[in-house]
Amino acid sequence: MGALQLLRQNRAFRSLWSARVISFAGDSLSLVALMLHVASTTGQALAISLLLLAGDFAPALLSPLTGAISDRFDLKRVMISCELLQGALLVLIALAMPPLPLLLALVAARAVAGHVFLPASRAAVPALVPGGALEAANSTLGFGMNASEALGPLLAAALFPLMGVRGVLLVDAASFLASAGLLASLPALPPASSGGQGRPSLLHDARIGLGYILSAPAVRVIALGFFAVVMFNGVDDVALVVLAKDTLHAGDSAVGLLLGAVGLGLLAGYGLLARHGSRASMAVLLVLGFAVSSVGNLLTGLAWAVSAAFAMQTVRGAGIAAMDVATNTLIQRLVPPELLGRVFGNLYGAIGVAAALSYVGGGLLLDATSAPVTLMIAGAGGTVATLVTALALPAALRHRAP
């Protein structure tokens, strides 16, 4: 089933897709607004870094718990509650414009609510679409979310002169309200495991989720492979800026071009997979995605011109789309429904930690060497991780977790 056919014929999935697209566009709006606000009020780059860490890294530390929430309650109610909470927190930020410490706390709280939503939305997909359409569903979600995320900064540029920071934040709050309204049309999505008075604690459920990943060979290999590839390659956002300005001696427009190349590749990759992804083996697609995303950085380090680096990063974006679709589809098929939220929560939390490690380690490597060397080392490390995953995955897929 193709992407357009899936959206046209499956009303429930269309509502989930639309909700994700709207709230992702709003998210990118508010991120730009908050970064500009912090930059103008503090004048410190460190403050912007703290803002990004509060939004990305802090929720990752709670991922075992945020995923467990999805497995304990009706997914529809979890998602609606998260959207309403995020909207309320954004209204509070917009009206109060608090000092930096309180702002960081509110941003972290909103990010935690978003981190509860993310595994719940991925766990809901198998309940809304038939098994044979999972590839198309995950590709369609990826395409819509990345397209709206790319559109957000452009909308922010258009809205700032008219509304200012407060107005843009309130627009994002309204996007969460609209998303919650769309999600209200979903059917009930009760937890796969029954609750009752004997239900274990949330901490116990979180431990079960971590234990399952360790005991399920295929899930463990996928998660560790994804973690390793992101840990090596996450530094490319920083390295590309240095590559364009210091190595290739290009201007600011070249920086924007290189940073936008991955986004173009992502959209192209998701579009192709939404149309033809059902014909591919997800295990092969996963390894291919790991390989392309890693080799793309390695070859970018050898680029002699901005055009060559742009081409490599565009191809790399398609590889990232492949690994994302393959990972989500494999987990949705391999993991029991009562554990999907916890597995997705832990996976996305681990990816956040891997990205933070990559930023820190890659930044130190950049200072010690150069952008080309950093990109080649990152790509080589990701390629080694890909080879290990390719060797371990076939045997792991033949075993089932206890």
C-alpha positions, 0 to 999 in steps of 0.5 A: 500500500502506497503512502497516498493510498494509506493516507486516503483510506485509513482515517485513523492513521491520517489523523495521527500523521496530521497531528504529528506534522502540525506539532512538529512544525510548531516545535521548530517554530518555538525552538527558533523563537527560544534560541533568539530570545535566549541569545538576545537576553543573555548574549551567551552561547553557553545559554543556548547550549543549555537550552538545547541540552534541556530540550534534547538530553534531559528527557533521554535520562528519563526514557525508561520511565517515559516509555513505560507510561505508554505501555500502562495506559490507553495510547490515545489518552497518553498522546492527547494528554502530552499534547495538551500539557506541552501546549499549556507549558508553552503558554506559560513560557510565552506569558511569563518569559521567565529568567533562564533557570526557570525557562530551562526547567519549563523547556525540560518539562515540555521536552519530557512530555514530548518524550512520552508522546514519541514512543506512544505514537510509534507504538500506536502505528501497528494498531492503526495500520495492517502489518503489510503497510508498516513500511509505508506508514513509517516512511510517510510519518518520517516524510511529514515530520521532517518536511514540517520541521524544515518548514518551521524556521521559514514560518518563524522568519515570516511570523517574527516581524508580525508577532514577536517571540511571544506570538510565535510561542503562542502559535506553537501552543495552538499547534499542540491544541490542534494536534490534540483535537486530531488525535481525539478522532482516533479509536481507543488504544488500550494497553496490550497488558491488563492493569488491575490492582496487582499492577507493578509499579512504574519503576518495575515496568521500566526495569522490565523494559530495559531487561527485555532489550538486553534479553532480546538478541535482535532488538539488542543488536538494532539498538546498539548498532543505532547507538554506535552509528549516531555516536560516531556520526552525530558530530557532522552538524558542527563539522560541516560548518567548520568544513565549509568556512575553514577548509573549503573557504566558502561563505555563510550561504555554503554552510546553509547549503551543506546543512540543508543537504541532509534534509533534502536527502531525508525527504527524498529517502522517505518519499522513495521508501513510502512508495517502494519500501514494502519490497525491501527486506527491513534487515538489509535496509537497516544495514544499508542505511547504517552504511550509507549514513556513515560512508557519506560522512567519510567521503564528505571529509575527502570532498574538494569542493562544496558541491561534492560535500553537498552531494555526499550529504544528500546521499547520507540523508537518504541513508538516515531515512532508510535506517529510521524506517527499518528500525521502526518497522523491525521493532514494531514487528519483533517486540510484543505490543505490551512492551513497544512503548518501553522499547521505543522510549529506551531506543530514542533515549539512547539516541539522545545520549549518543548524540550528546556524546558525539557533540562533546567528543566530536567537538574535542576532536575538531579542536585537536585536528580538522573538519576533514579528519573529524568527518573521516574518523566519524565515518570510519567509526560508523562503518565499523559499527555497521559491519559489526551489526551486519555480522550479528543481525542475521543470527540475532533475528533467528532467536526470540527473546524469552 
